[in-house]
Structures are given as C-alpha cells and as structure tokens.
Amino acid sequence: MEPGHKSTKVTKPNSRNTRALVLFGRSAMATLAVASGGLGFIAGIQASSTSYNPHAYATGAGTLFAATCAVIAFLLARRRKDKAERRKLEMRLEELADRNWELREAEERARSLLEAQGDLIVRRDTQGRVTYANNVYCALAGASRETLLGQPATLPVLEQGAIEILADGTRVHDQKIAAGDKTRWIAWREVAVRGEDGSEVQSVGRDVTGRVEAERGFANARDAAQAANDAKSRFLAMVSHEIRTPLNGLLGMADLLLDTPLTPEQLTYAKAAKTSGETLLSLIQEVLDFSKIEAGKLDLDPQPFALVPLIEEAVELMAVRAQAKDIEIASFVDDRLPAMFIGDAARLRQVLLNLIGNAIKFTEQGGVAVIAEPDDDRDGLRLIVRDSGIGLRPEDQARIFEDFEQADGSSTRQFGGTGLGLAISKRLVERMAGSIGVDSRPGEGATFDVTLPLRAATDDGRAGFGAPDLTGQNVLIVTSAEIEASLLERRLNGWGAWARIARSEAEAGALFAERHWHTLLVDFPLARPIIDNNGLATPADQRRLVLIRPGDRHELPALKAAGFTGYLVKPIRSASLAARLTAHNAFEQALVDSVDEINRNALDATSAGDTGAKADGLAVLVAEDNEINALLIRALLDRLGHRPTVVGDGHTAVDAWQAARAKNAPFDLVLMDVQMPGLDGLEAARRIRDLEAAADGPPTRIMALTANAYSEDRAACLSAGMDGLLVKPLDRERLREVLEAAAGRATLAA
C-alpha cells in the first residue's frame, strides 16, 4: 500500500442477495399477518354466536396490527442505527489502519534518517543500559546493535573535557575516544527523553577530531608566536641595555668635553657628536616603545597631574631644538580647563613630545603652537599641535599613523626617522580611550588634534598659580613672532587685560603715543631698535619686560641699563608671566637675581675643570662594571664636589659597603648598576638591606643605574630595596637631584 492511500470497502454479490431475501421474508410475513387478520375478521362476522362482538374483535385486530407495525418499525429503526454505527466503526477501523500504517512508515523513515546520520546516537535507560544505538555508534564501538542492546553504554575514554550544562538542561562535553588503533574526539550533547519504559538519556555525538586538532595546532602556533615575541622582547631589552651602556659613555663624555675649553672647531665637533648620540637614543627609545606596545605590555598608570606644567615643560624641552632652527614655539592652556586631571602623565608627555618633535622636524619657517582646550563633545581634554611646515597631501594623512610609515618614503626623502613616532602616539592615545587626527594641506602646515576623555582631579597645589585679574591693564606686545604674539594676546585678554600687538619698530612707535601702557612686552630682536629710536622714557610705574631666549641672558645687564625692569625667558611659562605682571616694586630685584644667576653660571663654567671634592661632599659608592661609564660617573661626581668610590661588581660593592660601615664612615649614597657579572645589582641591594636589618642601622640610599626604564624594571628595583633609579644615558640634572636628596636638601620621588 502506497503512502496516503485509503482502503475502500467492496460489497460482495452474496451479501446483497442475503439482504434481499431477508427483506422479502419480512414483507411476506407482514402480508400473511394482514391476510390472516382479515380472514379472521370475516370469519368472525359470519359465525353465529351470542357472545361474539364484531366490533370488539375489529378493535383487537386493529390494535394487534398496530402493535405489529410498531414492532416492525422499531426493528427497522434499530437496524438502521446499528447499520450506521457499524459503518462508523468500519470507517474508524480503516482510519486507524491507515494511521498505523503511516506511523510505521514515519518510524521507518526516522530510523533510516538516524542510521544515515554521521553523528553517533545512543539511548540509555536509568541504569545506563543501551536501549538504542545507530550504526555509527555501533561501528565506533566495534559491536553489533544486538550485542549492545541491554548492555552498559561504555566507550574507552582517554580524555574527558569539561562538562557544561546549558540553560535548557542539555549537557555538553568533549571526550577523547579510543577507536581501534586511532583516537577520535567526540563532542556530546545529552538530553533526557521519554522512552517506552520511562525516562531515558539520549546522547548525540559528533566527531570533532579535525576541529580539536586545528584548535590545538592554533594554540601551539600561538604559544610558539608568544615565545618568539617574548624572545624578541628579551632580545630588544638586552640590545637596549648593551646599546645604551656605550651611548651613556658617549653622551656623558661629550658633556664633559663641552665643559672644557675648546676651540670653535672642536666645540662644533663635540656638539655634533652629542646631537648624533641624542638622535640615536631617541630612535632606540621609539623602537623599544613600539616593541612594548606590540607585545601588549603597555600599562597605563592613571594619577592626578597638573596640566599646565606638563605642557609647558614639554614645550621647554623641545624649545632648544626649535630655537636651533630659528623657529618659534609657544604654548597656551585655556583657563576653562581644570588645573588637575587624572591620567598617565608620562604617556601623555610622550605623545606631546612626539607631536611637537614631528612638527619641528617638518617646519623651516614660522613655528609651532601647542594649545590645550576643553573638549566640548566628550567632556575632556583637547590638545592641538599646529605648525607652519611643509604640510601633508590628503593621501598621506591616514598613512602617517601606520607603523614605519612617513609622508615621503622615497629613497630621496629629505627627513629621517623610523616612522614610528606618530604610530606610537596613535596607539597610546587609543589606549587612553582617545582619538587623534590631522588636518593639513601641502605648503600650509599641519594641525594634529588629540582628544582624551580625562577626568578632572582635585587641585592639590601642583597647578602652580592662579590666573591673575588684569582688568583695566593695557599691555603692548612688541614682536614679529606671529605665533608667540597671538598666544600671548589670547592669554592676556583671557586674564582681563586689553592687549595689542606691534609687529615692527614703526608700529610700536605709533602705538606708544595712543594711550598709557601699563606693561610693555618686547621681544629681544626689537629691543635694541626701540631703545635706540624711542627710548623708554615712560612712567615709572610701567612694567618693561624683555622676552629673551636662554642663550641671550648675557644681554640682561645692558637691557637693565637701557631701562627694562624685568625679563621673561622664551617659551614663556604662564606662572612666570602672571608673576611678572602682578608683582609690585620687584622689577629691579628680578633683574638683579637674573644677573646674579648669570654670574654664578659663569663662575661654575670657569671652575668646571676643578675636580677637587668639597669638604661637605657626599661619600658615594658606585658599582659599575663598564669602565667608560664608571669613568663618566666618577668625573661627574668629582665636578659636583663629592667623593666617589668605584667598584666593578656586586660582591665588591657589598664588601666595600660593609668595610665603610666597619670604619664608622658609611657611604651616603650607593649608585648600583643592575646588570653586573658575578652578583647583579638587585641581589647586591638585597644583601645590603639584609645587613642593615641585622645590624639595626640607618638605611643607605641606593639608586639603580639601568638602561631599562620600563615599569617592571622600576618595580624590580624597588622590590629589591632600592630607593629609585637613574636611567642611562645618565642625566646630569637628575644626578644632581639624587645627590641633593641624599644630602637631605631635597626630597626625591622614586
């Protein structure tokens, strides 16, 4: 029988004949009953009897006839009802037969489908015995279905994965199964189902051996890549140390050489050597920073910091490079910004230095402006670095933020560098949840825009100054430097002053007569012509400030004699400007202080060759295995008036420290190189701290000397008991701070 086919009832000829005979018999019986009743009625009429009542007889016969007809009608109705019920039952039986057939067909199709599946399917009862297993499971188990039915469902499990229970109660887990001479990974999904004898567990397993092997292959490849990356990081750290060590000697010796009397030619060569060394140092730092970012080891250290000093210090640091190219550099911080922010000041400074350095490199005329404003869109900080350099083509503006990319990548490119500065800046900004972009046109300079969602912090006094109220003050700015003048004017107007700019001697002369100027700010190149042609015969209460570069300080005595009452060093700090504009009767003292400072610097330069130790100098133990670096540090300490003792390894350093303590002449400071043969600086510091603890003596300040300045290196030094670290190449000012802190004249942050 085909699917969907319905069976049809067939009426046989003998069945129809039987029903016809029954009907004929019943009709004959009714006819005979009627005839016999009629004959009886006639016979009764003709009979002579006194008791015979034909009317009664007729009534009885009629009643009998009616009863007979009623019985016959009832039997006929009952027969029709039985016949209808029989037909319904026959139809129901036929439907059930068809339904059973369809169920058998569906069961057969389901069984065929299950058997055709590539997945393993097995059912188990509550005792764990197999109630069903498809062919794939039987093949994996290596047994027939008849053998498996009723037996515990066991496959040789070599490795069991973690079991996870989903929200719908499904259990999911992986198993490594032994299948003959091979092993297979099966991903099982187990769910409770209802079986013939109660609840059962149906397990569907899929062979995921390929996936697992691929994942493990990927994991092995990832581990190998991570190991290679770690090896690269270790290699770079080692190379960094090895490069920085001789570079420290190179730059240090160049500094010492520049402190000695030199001919102009020798001075040029010494400065060139130092500049080349500093360039090499910056390139090394860029490569190391990029490697650290690539390795995912860039960690931010959010701390409260003062915004104005951070920006102005970065600008001051880069001012030497800008002034060497005879271009301007100036900064402006909007007074609407909070004085303190919470963020990683070191990383923000690094971004600023990269952007400013990049701007200076590509600017030959004009200058660089660094502006900090509120970011109205993101309620944070917006930093703008604008230059008047060569500009960028539209197709280069996105590419310059990629690794090792520069706007000009040809073999004839004019500007050097690794192409990592902007890429590092972009990653640092994005790591701080900010964004960076550039707007530029060829020949019209470039504007780099950085937005950072930094939170304001409570002012702890490090902001440095409060904005003064200059309402009613007239300030004339006399300078041809457009960038510096515009930022000065913007700052003074923000403080309430009425500021004007005179860009030439003639314009300044015309403005002198217009009104009473409470303050004159005169750039040094225009100071001489203004003095010679116009003089400074102005009211006594007028402030007359000259704007000079650090290299022009020797001109201050002449400027004082010409009538200037004070000076400001470019790039101008906001705090210095505020102090000069709000001070009363302190102009002469400011200039005297500056002249005294010049004289002291000249005296220091004259006596730079004197290596004799001062009587109040510190006893300093220097542990340094590199002879050139040891010579450099000894020379620096001698020049600063201290008494160095130099040793070449950690063991000797510990012995020297103990010997000095035994003689009751302990060292005031220990400068400990981290990497030394035999006993490194970290272990030597630990031993010194252990000896101090055992002797219950006062601790000695120990500073690490290292070429690695990562946060983990700092943490390792501090955990070893050191008080801080000095990074190679050694910075003379930083060394001076360390020495002053050891002498108790200053405090020093680790």
Summary of the structure (lengths in Angstrom):
residues: 750
radius of gyration: 52.1
end to end distance: 94.3
largest distance: 186.6
contacts: 2166
relative contact order: 0.05
helix: 50%
strand: 20%
